[in-house]
Amino acid sequence: MDREALLLELQKTRRLCHCFEDIIENLPDTIYVTDAQARTMRVNKAYEELSGLKREEILGLHMGDMEKQYISQSGSLQVLKTGQEANIELVFQRTNRHAFICSKPIYDENGNLEMIISNSRNFEEIQRLEERLAAAEQLADKYQAEIRALKEQFLPPAIDMVAEDKKMLDVLTRAYKVAKVDSTTLILGETGVGKEEVAKYIHENSPRAKQRFVKVNCGALSENLIESELFGYEKGAFTGASKTGKMGLFEVANHGTIFLDEIGELPLDMQVKLLRVLQDQQVTRIGGTEPVKIDVRILAATNRDLLDMVEHKQFRQDLYYRLNIVPIHIPPLRERRNDIIPLAKRFLDGLNQKYHFEKKLSNLAYQFLTEYSWPGNVRELKNVIEQAVIMSEDNLISLDDLPLIGYGKTRTFQPDENVNLKEVLEQIEYEYISRAYNHHNSVRQAARSLHMNYSTFERKRMYYAEKYPGAASR
């Protein structure tokens, strides 16, 4: 290589060195470099600002002297003692500032210790991040309050109901319109979707709200008792009858609302009598001769296909049309996934308050709740949350604590599903870091349990705390 080429290479090397110098000097993290004997070789501007020390004061100074004069302890000396990376927390005496320090040994090609590099980030910056996180949470709370106010402006508050998903909001909008009139309403939906809650919502928003709401489970009444329960009986009407007689549930609900749940289970002979009540607005007690006038709003619900039952002669067509004046269909939970997390939080908050717990669901647990198909709908979700709250050992409820294993908890991806592998792996890592930190209540012990070094664990924990605010971080 000629002289001109050598000079060109030298210039490139110098520019590269200057570039590295600029990078080190302008890093937000502190850099502190010692030689193999723990004598100070260089520091950057961030270290000067954090420690209050000028580089001229400490260049060449041994770390033992640094400990005596300026810092509470030295990571470099620990590296010399153990030959391994050291993670410590120290206090700078001059500024009284705290910092996490990670000191790493650097070896040459022969395996000999060449230098020790220490870097840190001060607590003040972490506190600033925490303040930013708190401000973001406050802003989110403010937006949530504004959303609730808008919902209340256009939709009356539900009675102990959650409706964040548009499909459920549409259901409540329809229910609110129906509440203002006395038309018979048929509420349709799978088991556990919340048919009774919608029926109560209609009653509470109706002119009959101050009167009784009487629920009748048609599927739970035996055939020989259902007529006496619904319509009542006169004294001595049959063997075992009360000597004073008894009012039926239609009379009990007079001026209020009667909710006939599982109407599809009503026997055909009782369907005829119910149709007569709907037509005449009066009931006749068993053993009685005089009809009793009633003023009752009738709501009915079923999880069965009544039209199919009509075709198979299992349900009267005329009764079907009498009940189905205004139908309301409640979609299953799997079709209104925006309700899953708010519902889970509602159940979790109620259980925490009831049992004086402080349980939280991890981010990965929330994700699986939203992906699960929920064949048992809201009722199943409530059951799962209650089991998890009672059986989980830690305050952080992880995916393993969710009692879904019998329902096929294992996640499967469809070929056309848009999977972000980096995001999935991050969520798994976040799950383990959060569980370890909440279990041990110590960064050092949690890092050790996952075989991670202290600084890496804390850096990742803070990263996830900012990325997933409020989900599971302490």
C-alpha positions as CSV (number, residue, x, y, z in Angstrom):
1,M,0.0,0.0,0.0
2,D,1.5,3.4,-1.0
3,R,1.9,6.4,1.2
4,E,-1.2,8.2,-0.2
5,A,-3.4,5.2,0.4
6,L,-2.1,4.9,4.0
7,L,-2.9,8.5,4.6
8,L,-6.4,8.0,3.3
9,E,-6.9,5.1,5.6
10,L,-5.6,7.1,8.5
11,Q,-8.0,9.9,7.8
12,K,-10.9,7.5,7.6
13,T,-9.8,5.9,10.9
14,R,-9.5,9.4,12.6
15,R,-13.0,10.3,11.3
16,L,-14.4,7.1,12.6
17,C,-12.8,7.7,16.0
18,H,-14.2,11.3,16.1
19,C,-17.6,9.8,15.3
20,F,-17.4,7.3,18.1
21,E,-16.1,10.1,20.4
22,D,-19.1,12.2,19.5
23,I,-21.5,9.3,20.1
24,I,-20.1,8.5,23.5
25,E,-20.0,12.1,24.6
26,N,-23.6,12.8,23.6
27,L,-25.2,9.6,25.0
28,P,-27.9,10.2,27.6
29,D,-26.5,7.3,29.6
30,T,-23.3,7.8,31.6
31,I,-20.1,6.1,30.4
32,Y,-17.2,5.4,32.8
33,V,-14.1,3.4,31.5
34,T,-11.3,2.0,33.7
35,D,-8.3,0.0,32.8
36,A,-7.5,-3.5,34.0
37,Q,-6.2,-2.1,37.3
38,A,-9.4,-0.1,37.9
39,R,-7.9,3.3,37.1
40,T,-10.1,5.9,35.4
41,M,-9.5,6.2,31.7
42,R,-12.4,8.3,30.5
43,V,-15.9,9.5,31.3
44,N,-18.5,11.3,29.2
45,K,-20.5,14.5,29.6
46,A,-23.5,12.7,31.1
47,Y,-21.4,11.3,33.8
48,E,-20.0,14.7,34.7
49,E,-23.6,16.1,34.9
50,L,-24.9,13.2,37.1
51,S,-21.9,13.0,39.4
52,G,-21.0,16.7,39.6
53,L,-17.4,15.7,38.9
54,K,-15.2,17.1,36.2
55,R,-13.2,14.6,34.2
56,E,-10.0,16.5,35.1
57,E,-10.6,15.7,38.7
58,I,-10.8,11.9,38.3
59,L,-8.9,10.8,35.2
60,G,-6.2,8.4,36.4
61,L,-7.9,8.0,39.8
62,H,-8.2,4.5,41.2
63,M,-11.7,3.3,41.9
64,G,-10.8,2.6,45.5
65,D,-10.1,6.3,45.9
66,M,-13.4,7.1,44.1
67,E,-15.2,5.0,46.7
68,K,-13.5,6.9,49.5
69,Q,-14.3,10.4,48.1
70,Y,-17.1,10.5,45.6
71,I,-19.3,7.4,45.3
72,S,-21.0,4.9,47.6
73,Q,-19.6,1.8,45.9
74,S,-17.8,0.7,42.7
75,G,-19.0,-1.7,40.1
76,S,-15.6,-1.9,38.5
77,L,-14.0,-3.2,41.8
78,Q,-16.7,-5.9,41.9
79,V,-15.9,-6.9,38.4
80,L,-12.2,-7.2,39.4
81,K,-13.1,-9.3,42.4
82,T,-15.5,-11.7,40.6
83,G,-14.5,-11.5,37.0
84,Q,-18.2,-11.2,36.1
85,E,-20.6,-8.4,35.1
86,A,-21.7,-6.4,38.1
87,N,-25.0,-4.5,38.7
88,I,-25.2,-2.1,41.5
89,E,-27.1,0.9,42.8
90,L,-24.9,3.8,43.9
91,V,-25.1,7.4,45.3
92,F,-22.9,10.2,44.0
93,Q,-21.8,12.0,47.1
94,R,-21.4,15.5,45.5
95,T,-24.9,15.6,43.9
96,N,-26.7,13.1,46.2
97,R,-28.1,11.5,43.0
98,H,-28.9,7.8,42.6
99,A,-28.2,5.6,39.6
100,F,-28.2,2.0,38.5
101,I,-24.8,1.0,37.3
102,C,-23.9,-1.9,35.0
103,S,-20.2,-2.7,34.8
104,K,-18.9,-5.1,32.2
105,P,-15.4,-6.6,31.7
106,I,-13.8,-6.3,28.2
107,Y,-11.2,-8.9,27.3
108,D,-8.6,-8.9,24.5
109,E,-8.1,-11.6,21.9
110,N,-5.9,-13.5,24.4
111,G,-8.6,-13.5,27.1
112,N,-6.8,-11.0,29.3
113,L,-8.8,-8.2,31.0
114,E,-8.3,-5.0,29.0
115,M,-10.8,-2.6,30.5
116,I,-14.1,-2.2,32.4
117,I,-16.9,-0.2,31.0
118,S,-19.7,1.0,33.3
119,N,-22.9,2.7,32.2
120,S,-26.0,3.9,34.0
121,R,-29.2,5.9,33.8
122,N,-30.1,8.1,36.7
123,F,-33.3,7.7,38.8
124,E,-34.4,11.2,37.8
125,E,-34.9,10.1,34.2
126,I,-36.8,7.1,35.3
127,Q,-39.0,9.3,37.5
128,R,-39.6,11.5,34.5
129,L,-40.8,8.5,32.6
130,E,-43.0,7.5,35.4
131,E,-44.4,11.0,35.5
132,R,-45.1,10.9,31.8
133,L,-46.8,7.5,32.3
134,A,-49.0,8.9,35.1
135,A,-49.9,12.0,32.9
136,A,-50.8,9.6,30.1
137,E,-53.0,7.6,32.4
138,Q,-54.7,10.8,33.7
139,L,-55.4,11.8,30.1
140,A,-56.8,8.4,29.3
141,D,-59.1,8.6,32.4
142,K,-60.2,12.1,31.2
143,Y,-61.1,10.7,27.8
144,Q,-62.9,7.8,29.3
145,A,-64.9,10.2,31.5
146,E,-65.8,12.2,28.4
147,I,-66.9,9.1,26.5
148,R,-69.1,8.1,29.5
149,A,-70.6,11.5,29.5
150,L,-71.4,11.3,25.8
151,K,-72.9,7.9,26.3
152,E,-75.1,9.1,29.1
153,Q,-76.2,12.0,27.0
154,F,-77.5,9.8,24.2
155,L,-78.2,6.6,26.2
156,P,-79.5,6.3,29.8
157,P,-77.1,4.4,32.1
158,A,-77.6,0.7,32.1
159,I,-78.6,-1.2,35.2
160,D,-75.4,-2.9,36.2
161,M,-74.5,-3.5,32.6
162,V,-71.4,-3.0,30.4
163,A,-71.9,-1.9,26.8
164,E,-68.7,-0.7,25.1
165,D,-69.2,-2.7,21.9
166,K,-71.4,-1.0,19.2
167,K,-73.5,-4.1,18.8
168,M,-74.5,-4.0,22.5
169,L,-75.0,-0.3,22.4
170,D,-77.5,-0.9,19.5
171,V,-79.3,-3.5,21.7
172,L,-79.6,-1.0,24.6
173,T,-80.8,1.8,22.2
174,R,-83.5,-0.5,20.9
175,A,-84.4,-1.6,24.5
176,Y,-84.7,2.0,25.6
177,K,-87.1,2.8,22.8
178,V,-89.2,-0.3,23.7
179,A,-89.2,0.7,27.4
180,K,-91.4,3.7,26.7
181,V,-94.3,1.6,25.4
182,D,-96.1,-1.4,26.7
183,S,-95.6,-3.6,23.7
184,T,-94.8,-7.3,24.4
185,T,-91.1,-7.8,23.8
186,L,-89.3,-11.1,22.9
187,I,-85.6,-11.1,23.9
188,L,-83.5,-13.6,22.0
189,G,-80.0,-14.8,22.5
190,E,-77.8,-17.7,23.5
191,T,-77.5,-18.9,27.1
192,G,-75.6,-16.5,29.3
193,V,-75.6,-13.4,27.0
194,G,-77.6,-11.3,29.5
195,K,-81.2,-11.6,28.5
196,E,-82.4,-11.0,32.1
197,E,-80.2,-7.9,32.4
198,V,-81.8,-6.4,29.3
199,A,-85.2,-7.2,30.6
200,K,-84.4,-5.4,33.8
201,Y,-83.0,-2.5,31.8
202,I,-86.3,-2.2,29.9
203,H,-88.3,-2.3,33.2
204,E,-86.0,0.3,34.9
205,N,-86.4,2.7,32.0
206,S,-90.2,2.3,31.7
207,P,-93.1,4.1,33.4
208,R,-93.5,1.0,35.5
209,A,-90.0,1.3,37.0
210,K,-91.3,1.9,40.6
211,Q,-93.5,-1.2,40.4
212,R,-92.5,-4.9,40.7
213,F,-90.3,-6.8,38.3
214,V,-91.2,-10.5,38.6
215,K,-89.1,-13.1,36.9
216,V,-90.5,-16.5,36.0
217,N,-88.2,-19.3,34.8
218,C,-90.6,-21.4,32.7
219,G,-88.1,-24.1,32.4
220,A,-87.7,-24.6,36.1
221,L,-91.4,-25.1,36.9
222,S,-92.9,-28.5,36.8
223,E,-95.9,-29.0,34.6
224,N,-98.3,-29.8,37.5
225,L,-97.3,-26.6,39.3
226,I,-96.8,-24.1,36.5
227,E,-100.5,-23.1,36.2
228,S,-100.9,-22.5,39.9
229,E,-97.7,-20.5,40.0
230,L,-98.6,-18.3,37.1
231,F,-102.3,-17.8,37.7
232,G,-102.8,-18.7,41.4
233,Y,-105.6,-20.7,43.0
234,E,-108.6,-20.4,45.3
235,K,-108.7,-22.1,48.7
236,G,-109.4,-25.8,48.5
237,A,-108.9,-25.8,44.8
238,F,-106.8,-29.1,45.0
239,T,-105.3,-31.5,47.5
240,G,-102.5,-29.7,49.4
241,A,-103.7,-26.2,48.4
242,S,-103.5,-23.4,51.0
243,K,-106.6,-22.8,53.0
244,T,-106.5,-19.1,52.1
245,G,-105.7,-19.6,48.4
246,K,-102.7,-17.9,46.6
247,M,-102.1,-15.1,44.2
248,G,-100.4,-16.1,40.9
249,L,-97.3,-14.4,39.7
250,F,-99.3,-12.4,37.1
251,E,-101.3,-10.8,40.0
252,V,-98.1,-10.3,42.0
253,A,-96.7,-8.3,39.0
254,N,-99.8,-6.2,38.6
255,H,-99.0,-2.7,37.4
256,G,-95.4,-3.8,37.0
257,T,-93.5,-6.1,34.6
258,I,-93.4,-9.9,34.4
259,F,-90.4,-11.6,32.7
260,L,-91.1,-15.0,31.3
261,D,-87.6,-16.5,30.9
262,E,-87.1,-19.7,28.8
263,I,-90.6,-19.2,27.2
264,G,-89.7,-22.0,24.7
265,E,-90.0,-24.5,27.5
266,L,-93.7,-23.7,28.2
267,P,-95.9,-26.8,27.6
268,L,-98.4,-26.5,24.8
269,D,-101.5,-26.5,27.1
270,M,-100.0,-23.6,29.1
271,Q,-99.2,-21.8,25.9
272,V,-103.0,-21.7,25.2
273,K,-103.7,-20.2,28.6
274,L,-100.9,-17.7,28.3
275,L,-102.3,-16.5,24.9
276,R,-105.7,-15.9,26.5
277,V,-104.0,-13.8,29.2
278,L,-102.3,-11.7,26.6
279,Q,-105.5,-11.2,24.7
280,D,-107.8,-10.5,27.6
281,Q,-105.5,-9.0,30.1
282,Q,-107.0,-11.1,32.9
283,V,-106.4,-14.3,34.7
284,T,-108.6,-16.9,36.3
285,R,-107.3,-18.7,39.4
286,I,-107.5,-22.5,39.6
287,G,-110.8,-23.3,41.3
288,G,-112.1,-19.8,40.6
289,T,-114.9,-18.6,38.4
290,E,-114.4,-14.9,38.3
291,P,-111.5,-13.5,36.2
292,V,-109.1,-11.0,37.8
293,K,-108.2,-8.0,35.6
294,I,-104.5,-7.3,35.5
295,D,-102.3,-4.5,34.1
296,V,-98.9,-6.1,33.4
297,R,-96.1,-5.5,31.0
298,I,-94.9,-8.8,29.5
299,L,-91.3,-9.5,28.5
300,A,-90.3,-13.0,27.3
301,A,-86.9,-14.5,26.5
302,T,-85.5,-17.7,25.0
303,N,-82.3,-19.2,23.6
304,R,-84.3,-21.5,21.3
305,D,-85.4,-21.0,17.7
306,L,-89.2,-20.4,18.2
307,L,-89.9,-20.3,14.5
308,D,-88.4,-23.7,14.1
309,M,-90.5,-24.9,17.0
310,V,-93.6,-23.4,15.4
311,E,-92.8,-25.4,12.2
312,H,-92.4,-28.6,14.3
313,K,-95.7,-27.9,16.2
314,Q,-93.8,-27.4,19.5
315,F,-94.8,-23.8,19.9
316,R,-98.0,-22.1,19.0
317,Q,-97.8,-19.8,16.0
318,D,-100.4,-17.4,17.4
319,L,-98.6,-17.1,20.7
320,Y,-95.3,-16.5,18.8
321,Y,-96.7,-13.5,17.0
322,R,-98.3,-12.2,20.2
323,L,-94.9,-12.3,21.9
324,N,-92.7,-11.2,19.0
325,I,-94.2,-7.7,18.6
326,V,-90.8,-6.2,19.2
327,P,-87.9,-8.6,19.1
328,I,-84.5,-7.8,20.6
329,H,-81.6,-10.1,19.7
330,I,-78.5,-10.0,22.0
331,P,-75.4,-11.1,20.1
332,P,-73.1,-13.7,21.7
333,L,-70.0,-12.4,23.5
334,R,-67.7,-13.7,20.7
335,E,-69.4,-11.2,18.3
336,R,-69.0,-8.2,20.7
337,R,-65.4,-8.6,21.7
338,N,-65.1,-4.9,22.8
339,D,-67.2,-5.8,25.8
340,I,-64.9,-8.6,27.0
341,I,-62.2,-6.5,28.8
342,P,-64.7,-4.0,30.4
343,L,-66.8,-6.9,31.6
344,A,-63.7,-8.7,33.0
345,K,-62.6,-5.6,34.8
346,R,-66.1,-5.1,36.2
347,F,-66.2,-8.6,37.6
348,L,-62.6,-8.3,38.9
349,D,-63.3,-5.0,40.6
350,G,-66.4,-6.4,42.3
351,L,-64.5,-9.4,43.6
352,N,-61.6,-7.3,44.8
353,Q,-64.0,-5.1,46.7
354,K,-65.9,-8.1,48.1
355,Y,-62.9,-10.0,49.3
356,H,-60.5,-7.1,49.9
357,F,-58.1,-8.3,47.3
358,E,-55.8,-6.4,44.9
359,K,-55.8,-8.8,42.0
360,K,-54.9,-7.7,38.5
361,L,-55.1,-9.5,35.1
362,S,-51.9,-9.6,33.1
363,N,-51.7,-8.2,29.6
364,L,-51.4,-11.7,28.1
365,A,-54.4,-12.9,30.1
366,Y,-56.4,-10.0,28.8
367,Q,-55.3,-10.9,25.2
368,F,-56.4,-14.5,25.6
369,L,-59.8,-13.5,27.1
370,T,-60.5,-11.4,24.0
371,E,-59.4,-14.3,21.7
372,Y,-61.4,-17.1,23.4
373,S,-64.8,-18.1,21.8
374,W,-66.9,-17.9,25.1
375,P,-69.5,-20.6,24.3
376,G,-71.0,-19.8,27.8
377,N,-71.0,-16.0,27.0
378,V,-71.0,-13.5,29.9
379,R,-71.9,-16.1,32.5
380,E,-68.9,-18.1,31.6
381,L,-66.6,-15.1,31.7
382,K,-67.8,-14.2,35.1
383,N,-67.2,-17.8,36.3
384,V,-63.7,-17.8,34.9
385,I,-62.7,-14.5,36.5
386,E,-64.1,-15.6,39.9
387,Q,-62.2,-18.8,39.8
388,A,-59.0,-17.1,38.8
389,V,-59.3,-14.5,41.5
390,I,-59.9,-17.1,44.2
391,M,-57.3,-19.7,43.0
392,S,-54.4,-17.5,41.9
393,E,-51.5,-17.3,44.4
394,D,-50.2,-13.9,43.3
395,N,-51.9,-10.5,42.9
396,L,-51.0,-10.8,39.2
397,I,-53.4,-13.2,37.5
398,S,-51.5,-14.8,34.6
399,L,-52.6,-16.9,31.7
400,D,-51.9,-20.1,33.7
401,D,-54.4,-19.0,36.3
402,L,-57.3,-18.8,33.9
403,P,-59.4,-22.0,34.3
404,L,-59.9,-22.4,30.5
405,I,-57.7,-25.5,30.0
406,G,-60.8,-27.7,29.8
407,Y,-62.2,-25.5,27.1
408,G,-59.2,-25.6,24.8
409,K,-57.1,-22.6,26.0
410,T,-54.3,-23.3,23.6
411,R,-54.1,-20.6,21.1
412,T,-54.2,-21.5,17.4
413,F,-53.5,-19.2,14.5
414,Q,-55.4,-19.4,11.3
415,P,-53.2,-19.4,8.1
416,D,-54.7,-16.0,7.1
417,E,-54.4,-14.4,10.5
418,N,-52.2,-11.3,10.6
419,V,-49.6,-12.3,13.3
420,N,-47.0,-9.9,14.5
421,L,-44.4,-12.4,15.8
422,K,-42.3,-9.6,17.5
423,E,-45.4,-8.4,19.4
424,V,-46.4,-11.9,20.5
425,L,-42.9,-12.6,21.8
426,E,-42.8,-9.3,23.6
427,Q,-46.1,-10.1,25.3
428,I,-44.8,-13.4,26.5
429,E,-41.6,-11.8,27.8
430,Y,-43.7,-9.1,29.5
431,E,-45.8,-11.8,31.1
432,Y,-42.8,-13.5,32.7
433,I,-41.1,-10.2,33.8
434,S,-44.3,-8.9,35.4
435,R,-45.0,-12.2,37.2
436,A,-41.4,-12.4,38.5
437,Y,-41.4,-8.8,39.7
438,N,-44.8,-9.0,41.4
439,H,-43.9,-12.4,43.0
440,H,-40.5,-11.4,44.4
441,N,-41.3,-7.7,45.1
442,S,-37.6,-7.0,44.3
443,V,-35.9,-6.3,41.0
444,R,-32.7,-8.1,42.0
445,Q,-34.5,-11.3,43.1
446,A,-36.8,-11.2,40.1
447,A,-33.9,-10.8,37.7
448,R,-32.1,-13.7,39.4
449,S,-35.1,-16.0,39.1
450,L,-35.2,-15.4,35.3
451,H,-31.4,-15.7,35.0
452,M,-31.2,-12.1,33.7
453,N,-28.7,-9.4,34.8
454,Y,-30.1,-6.7,36.9
455,S,-29.9,-3.8,34.5
456,T,-31.4,-5.8,31.6
457,F,-34.3,-6.8,33.7
458,E,-34.9,-3.3,35.0
459,R,-34.6,-1.8,31.5
460,K,-37.1,-4.2,30.1
461,R,-39.5,-3.8,33.0
462,M,-39.5,0.0,32.5
463,Y,-40.0,-0.4,28.8
464,Y,-43.0,-2.6,29.3
465,A,-44.4,-0.4,32.0
466,E,-44.5,2.4,29.5
467,K,-45.8,0.3,26.6
468,Y,-48.6,-1.4,28.7
469,P,-49.5,1.2,31.3
470,G,-51.8,0.0,34.0
471,A,-52.2,-3.5,32.7
472,A,-50.1,-5.4,35.3
473,S,-47.1,-3.3,36.3
474,R,-46.7,-2.4,40.0
